[in-house]
Structure formats: C-alpha cells, structure tokens
Amino acid sequence: MAVKFPTPLTLSSSPSSSRLLTRTFLPSRHDIRCSSHSLPEATTSNSTHRTSPLDHSYDKRQTLFSPLTLPQSHNSFRSVTVRSQLTFPLISPKDQWGNWTALFAAGAFGLWSEKTKIGSTLSGALVSTLVGLAASNLGIISCEAPAYAIVLEFLLPMAVPLLLFRADLRRVIKSTGTLLLAFLVGSVATTVGTVVAYFIVPMRSLGQDSWKIASALMGRHIGGAVNYVAISEALGVSPSVLAAGLAADNVICAVYFTTLFALASKIPPEASTSTNDSVTNMDSESGNNLSVLQTATAIAISFAICKTGIFLTKYFGIKGGSLPAITAIVVVLATTFPAQFAHLAPAGEAMALILMQVFFAVVGASGSVWNVINTAPSIFMFALIQIAVHLVVILGLGKLFRLDLKLLLLASNANVGGPTTACGMATAKGWSSLIVPGILAGIFGIAIATFLGIGFGVTVLQYM
C-alpha cells in the first residue's frame, strides 16, 4: 500500500553558515490520524477495501511526513549534529595583540582598584594577580603564551633599575635616621621568622623547592616582590611553586597591612605644618609634571643597565640570573651620581609601577587554580608563621631598644610591602615627616634583599 501525501517541506541551511543543524520529528498517532481524516481515500491496486493507517503498523516503504520532517533516511530516529567554531582560550596564545591587551588591562584594573575600599585593602598587585588567574582559568587567555616570556625576560629586569634610581645609600643612611635602625631590626625579625617557620612548616611536599621558596619569601619580606622573583630565578624555583607562593603571600600581606593599621590606630597624626623639606617638594613637583624627556632618558638608562648586567653575568659565568647584577649596578650608579638619578626617579618609578602591574598579571595568568590549591596551603602556613614571628620580634626588640612604635610599624610595613606601601601608610596616617624616609628605607630593602635571601638560603636553609 502506498499512501500519497503532499510534497514535504524541506529546511536547508546556507552554505556560509558556521553551524549545521539537523532536526527530525517522529510522527505521532495524532499526526497519522489527522492525515487520514484530511486526505481522500487511499487506493491500492492489490485491495479494494478502505484501509486506515491505524489498522496495522505502517510499512517501511511508506513515507510519512510532518511539515518539519526531513526525509534523509528510513530510520525513525535521526542524529542532531551541531558544529561550533567557539574554542578555548578565547584569546589564542599566538594572538600577540590580544594577549598584550589583556595583560595591560589587568594591570590598569589593579591600579584603578586601589581607589576603591576593597582594592586598597587587597592592593593593586593582588588584584592584578587575581584577575590574571581568573582570566586564564576561565578560558579567556592561555596559561602559556610568548607574551609572558617577554615580560619575564625583558620588562621585569627593566623595572628593577627604574625602581632604584633613588637608591643613594649615603642619602638613605643620612635621611632615614632612626627609621633605618628600625628597618634593620625588622630585617633581623624576618630572618628569625624564616628560620622558625621553616622549622615548623618545612614544606616537604615541595621537594628541593621548599628551601628555595623559603629564601624567596625571606627576600620578599625584607625588600619586595622584585626580590622574590630575583631569588626564585637565581635558585631555580619551578614556575608553579613561584606563582602559588606569590598568590599565598599576597593574601597574607593584605591581612598584615590591615593589622599594622589597627595597631597604629591610637597613634595621632603629626601637627600640620608647612614642610621645609626640599626633597619632598622636589618629589611632589616632579611627580606631577613628568616630562617626555625624563621618561625617555629613564627608559634608555634602564635598558643600558640591563644590557651591562646581562653581559657581566655571561662574561664572568655568574649563576643565578642577571637580576642580582642589575641591582648591584644601579645601586652603585645611584650612589655615585645621586643628583642625576634622583632627577630621573619620578619618571622611572611611574614606568616601573606599570611594568610591575603587568608582571603581576602574568604571574596570575601563568598559575593554575588546582596547582595553587595543592601547593599553596603549606606555603600559606609558612608565610603566616614567618610574618607573625616577624611582628613579635620587631615589637619586642623595638621595645628593648626603646624605639618609637610609629617607627617600628612603618619599618615593618617597608619590610613586608616595600617603599610604595610604606609611603601609603605614612601618608594615610598623617606622618608627613616619615614619608620620604619610609620610601628610602623600602628602596634600601630592595637593594639588599636579593643578596641576603640567596646567601641565607644557600648557607643555612638548604641544610636545615
């Protein structure tokens, strides 16, 4: 029996469409019943009686169509094929413009976030790190890209000289006064905290990276993030451990800065007087009017220092990367030619701040959430104990040496956070006479922390 139906409706997809969608519907009893009532009587050459489609199952040779049925095969069930061009990550590792846009956007967002209450608590560095971490783990950018290697190989070393144009050791010793003594006490407290924390939390699961990351965190809590990276590079810390350690430590630092402000809550601000500090006036004026010539000169000198440091490292076969040599060169030059380098310092620090934010975004983007979860707990506990012991020791020794609590808290901030956070704390608390000394103490810490961290790690921590 052959049942005749009207010509079926066929759906077609444009060849240019990026998706191919095939939809098939199985005829129901209702469809067949409606078809039998709406059509004329079916005739067949083999039988003269009227036949209803419900009397018996329909033959495989019958072709029943509903308006959206595609007659592609005789099977009742059809497969649905969907082809999509959506791939992850959204920004390919080979897309240089896309990756650089993402990195600088994350860095700029971190700087902007410091104007908000939450961002100022977390710090711009931590915000940029978290944004990069989220972007890579959500499939927006890749966890590995050529742009990241460029940041670590070129932009990070370039930021070191730009940060240290004020590292005139004679001026540091002369201008900081008692604050420098408090800073040195804080450095000793960090060293003691490192030993105690490594004894309690040896981080055995990290293998050889355990004492190396402990050394890097020691340098981090004497100088800053630049020293952390320099020590990690010199000692050969694995990238996953480096990213996890920095992520865990950023959280600790955010909590610690809140603690310092709480301890300083009862210390009143200084009386508002017109400052006669020529250095402060010069810095303020220069910071508000950065010339193109200053910026270009600062960048050119930074490149020259990096080239010299890399050349000397290769020529003398110095192990541990080029950052320690670059640091030593810029400190010597800033001490030998203080006026010239101090003139370039505002432009250099502005450029260094941008480059460091991009570096923090790379640190986050290179990290894996699962690696951080698996690696960071032991590092988190280590850093927590290290910072807690640091605070107890610096307050205890400071009381023994009869140092002012205000100096001890600011020195501890310069130890753990560096010159930027020390300047921020002195400004926020109204300690105007300690703004420049706080910056200089932090710069002094960056100048010495790399060498202290590497030396202590190789001679002490490695054998504990």
Solvent accessible surface area in square Angstrom, and as a share of the most:
residue,aa,sasa,rsa
1,M,63,0.28
2,A,73,0.57
3,V,34,0.20
4,K,178,0.75
5,F,50,0.21
6,P,92,0.58
7,T,127,0.74
8,P,42,0.26
9,L,103,0.51
10,T,91,0.53
11,L,90,0.45
12,S,111,0.72
13,S,57,0.37
14,S,65,0.42
15,P,139,0.87
16,S,104,0.67
17,S,51,0.33
18,S,53,0.34
19,R,142,0.52
20,L,77,0.38
21,L,105,0.52
22,T,23,0.13
23,R,121,0.44
24,T,37,0.22
25,F,78,0.32
26,L,95,0.47
27,P,32,0.20
28,S,54,0.35
29,R,169,0.62
30,H,115,0.52
31,D,56,0.29
32,I,23,0.11
33,R,95,0.35
34,C,59,0.35
35,S,27,0.17
36,S,46,0.29
37,H,147,0.66
38,S,84,0.54
39,L,53,0.27
40,P,117,0.74
41,E,108,0.49
42,A,47,0.36
43,T,118,0.69
44,T,42,0.24
45,S,116,0.75
46,N,140,0.72
47,S,33,0.22
48,T,149,0.86
49,H,125,0.56
50,R,176,0.64
51,T,32,0.19
52,S,41,0.26
53,P,39,0.24
54,L,78,0.39
55,D,99,0.51
56,H,102,0.45
57,S,101,0.65
58,Y,94,0.36
59,D,55,0.28
60,K,179,0.76
61,R,185,0.68
62,Q,20,0.09
63,T,63,0.36
64,L,30,0.15
65,F,52,0.22
66,S,20,0.13
67,P,99,0.62
68,L,71,0.35
69,T,10,0.06
70,L,14,0.07
71,P,68,0.43
72,Q,124,0.55
73,S,50,0.32
74,H,167,0.74
75,N,103,0.53
76,S,53,0.34
77,F,165,0.69
78,R,59,0.21
79,S,88,0.57
80,V,98,0.56
81,T,67,0.39
82,V,90,0.52
83,R,134,0.49
84,S,54,0.35
85,Q,140,0.62
86,L,118,0.59
87,T,95,0.55
88,F,137,0.57
89,P,39,0.24
90,L,99,0.49
91,I,38,0.19
92,S,52,0.33
93,P,43,0.27
94,K,177,0.75
95,D,62,0.32
96,Q,73,0.32
97,W,217,0.76
98,G,15,0.15
99,N,1,0.01
100,W,55,0.19
101,T,90,0.52
102,A,24,0.18
103,L,3,0.01
104,F,85,0.35
105,A,58,0.45
106,A,8,0.06
107,G,2,0.02
108,A,59,0.45
109,F,95,0.40
110,G,0,0.00
111,L,52,0.26
112,W,137,0.48
113,S,6,0.04
114,E,81,0.37
115,K,172,0.73
116,T,49,0.29
117,K,179,0.76
118,I,129,0.65
119,G,2,0.02
120,S,68,0.44
121,T,68,0.39
122,L,55,0.27
123,S,31,0.20
124,G,0,0.00
125,A,21,0.17
126,L,3,0.02
127,V,14,0.08
128,S,0,0.00
129,T,3,0.01
130,L,77,0.38
131,V,49,0.28
132,G,3,0.03
133,L,27,0.13
134,A,49,0.38
135,A,16,0.13
136,S,15,0.09
137,N,61,0.31
138,L,130,0.65
139,G,14,0.13
140,I,73,0.37
141,I,6,0.03
142,S,16,0.10
143,C,70,0.42
144,E,130,0.58
145,A,13,0.10
146,P,64,0.40
147,A,0,0.00
148,Y,11,0.04
149,A,55,0.43
150,I,63,0.32
151,V,0,0.00
152,L,83,0.41
153,E,107,0.48
154,F,110,0.46
155,L,33,0.16
156,L,4,0.02
157,P,10,0.06
158,M,11,0.05
159,A,0,0.00
160,V,1,0.01
161,P,0,0.00
162,L,0,0.00
163,L,32,0.16
164,L,0,0.00
165,F,3,0.01
166,R,17,0.06
167,A,1,0.01
168,D,12,0.06
169,L,57,0.28
170,R,145,0.53
171,R,42,0.15
172,V,0,0.00
173,I,109,0.55
174,K,177,0.75
175,S,50,0.32
176,T,8,0.04
177,G,45,0.43
178,T,69,0.40
179,L,2,0.01
180,L,18,0.09
181,L,85,0.42
182,A,0,0.00
183,F,0,0.00
184,L,74,0.37
185,V,9,0.05
186,G,0,0.00
187,S,10,0.06
188,V,80,0.46
189,A,0,0.00
190,T,0,0.00
191,T,33,0.19
192,V,59,0.34
193,G,0,0.00
194,T,0,0.00
195,V,51,0.29
196,V,52,0.30
197,A,0,0.00
198,Y,11,0.04
199,F,164,0.69
200,I,100,0.51
201,V,25,0.14
202,P,34,0.22
203,M,6,0.03
204,R,175,0.64
205,S,101,0.65
206,L,26,0.13
207,G,44,0.43
208,Q,126,0.56
209,D,21,0.11
210,S,8,0.05
211,W,21,0.07
212,K,35,0.15
213,I,0,0.00
214,A,0,0.00
215,S,0,0.00
216,A,0,0.00
217,L,0,0.00
218,M,6,0.02
219,G,0,0.00
220,R,20,0.07
221,H,1,0.00
222,I,1,0.00
223,G,0,0.00
224,G,5,0.05
225,A,13,0.10
226,V,9,0.05
227,N,1,0.01
228,Y,0,0.00
229,V,7,0.04
230,A,2,0.02
231,I,0,0.00
232,S,1,0.01
233,E,83,0.37
234,A,22,0.17
235,L,25,0.12
236,G,51,0.49
237,V,14,0.08
238,S,39,0.25
239,P,110,0.69
240,S,47,0.30
241,V,11,0.06
242,L,32,0.16
243,A,8,0.06
244,A,0,0.00
245,G,0,0.00
246,L,0,0.00
247,A,13,0.10
248,A,6,0.04
249,D,1,0.00
250,N,8,0.04
251,V,64,0.37
252,I,6,0.03
253,C,5,0.03
254,A,9,0.07
255,V,94,0.54
256,Y,12,0.05
257,F,27,0.11
258,T,76,0.44
259,T,49,0.29
260,L,0,0.00
261,F,74,0.31
262,A,64,0.50
263,L,74,0.37
264,A,0,0.00
265,S,74,0.48
266,K,189,0.80
267,I,31,0.16
268,P,98,0.62
269,P,90,0.57
270,E,51,0.23
271,A,84,0.65
272,S,115,0.74
273,T,109,0.63
274,S,110,0.71
275,T,74,0.43
276,N,146,0.75
277,D,56,0.29
278,S,81,0.52
279,V,41,0.24
280,T,41,0.24
281,N,78,0.40
282,M,82,0.37
283,D,29,0.15
284,S,61,0.39
285,E,121,0.54
286,S,23,0.15
287,G,40,0.39
288,N,120,0.62
289,N,102,0.52
290,L,73,0.36
291,S,51,0.33
292,V,131,0.75
293,L,138,0.68
294,Q,14,0.06
295,T,34,0.20
296,A,55,0.43
297,T,47,0.27
298,A,0,0.00
299,I,44,0.22
300,A,60,0.46
301,I,49,0.25
302,S,0,0.00
303,F,109,0.45
304,A,58,0.45
305,I,6,0.03
306,C,11,0.07
307,K,138,0.58
308,T,59,0.34
309,G,0,0.00
310,I,59,0.30
311,F,111,0.46
312,L,59,0.29
313,T,14,0.08
314,K,159,0.67
315,Y,152,0.58
316,F,135,0.56
317,G,55,0.53
318,I,90,0.46
319,K,192,0.81
320,G,16,0.15
321,G,26,0.25
322,S,18,0.12
323,L,2,0.01
324,P,21,0.13
325,A,17,0.13
326,I,0,0.00
327,T,5,0.03
328,A,42,0.33
329,I,31,0.16
330,V,0,0.00
331,V,16,0.09
332,V,94,0.54
333,L,51,0.25
334,A,0,0.00
335,T,27,0.16
336,T,77,0.45
337,F,96,0.40
338,P,47,0.29
339,A,73,0.56
340,Q,112,0.50
341,F,15,0.06
342,A,16,0.12
343,H,112,0.50
344,L,15,0.07
345,A,0,0.00
346,P,13,0.08
347,A,1,0.01
348,G,0,0.00
349,E,49,0.22
350,A,40,0.31
351,M,44,0.20
352,A,0,0.00
353,L,79,0.39
354,I,72,0.37
355,L,12,0.06
356,M,15,0.06
357,Q,7,0.03
358,V,1,0.01
359,F,1,0.00
360,F,16,0.07
361,A,0,0.00
362,V,2,0.01
363,V,8,0.05
364,G,2,0.02
365,A,0,0.00
366,S,49,0.32
367,G,5,0.05
368,S,35,0.23
369,V,53,0.31
370,W,176,0.62
371,N,64,0.33
372,V,28,0.16
373,I,91,0.46
374,N,117,0.60
375,T,20,0.12
376,A,11,0.08
377,P,76,0.48
378,S,29,0.19
379,I,0,0.00
380,F,71,0.30
381,M,88,0.39
382,F,0,0.00
383,A,0,0.00
384,L,77,0.38
385,I,32,0.16
386,Q,0,0.00
387,I,6,0.03
388,A,50,0.39
389,V,29,0.17
390,H,0,0.00
391,L,29,0.14
392,V,105,0.60
393,V,31,0.18
394,I,1,0.00
395,L,53,0.26
396,G,42,0.40
397,L,52,0.26
398,G,0,0.00
399,K,166,0.70
400,L,126,0.63
401,F,109,0.45
402,R,221,0.81
403,L,24,0.12
404,D,76,0.40
405,L,76,0.38
406,K,36,0.15
407,L,24,0.12
408,L,5,0.03
409,L,1,0.00
410,L,0,0.00
411,A,0,0.00
412,S,0,0.00
413,N,2,0.01
414,A,1,0.01
415,N,0,0.00
416,V,0,0.00
417,G,18,0.18
418,G,1,0.01
419,P,20,0.12
420,T,94,0.55
421,T,38,0.22
422,A,0,0.00
423,C,36,0.22
424,G,38,0.36
425,M,1,0.01
426,A,0,0.00
427,T,81,0.47
428,A,73,0.57
429,K,38,0.16
430,G,29,0.28
431,W,0,0.00
432,S,68,0.44
433,S,74,0.48
434,L,21,0.10
435,I,36,0.18
436,V,13,0.08
437,P,17,0.11
438,G,0,0.00
439,I,37,0.19
440,L,1,0.01
441,A,0,0.00
442,G,0,0.00
443,I,3,0.01
444,F,29,0.12
445,G,0,0.00
446,I,8,0.04
447,A,6,0.05
448,I,41,0.21
449,A,0,0.00
450,T,1,0.01
451,F,90,0.38
452,L,76,0.38
453,G,0,0.00
454,I,39,0.20
455,G,33,0.32
456,F,40,0.17
457,G,0,0.00
458,V,62,0.36
459,T,94,0.55
460,V,54,0.31
461,L,0,0.00
462,Q,78,0.35
463,Y,164,0.62
464,M,81,0.36
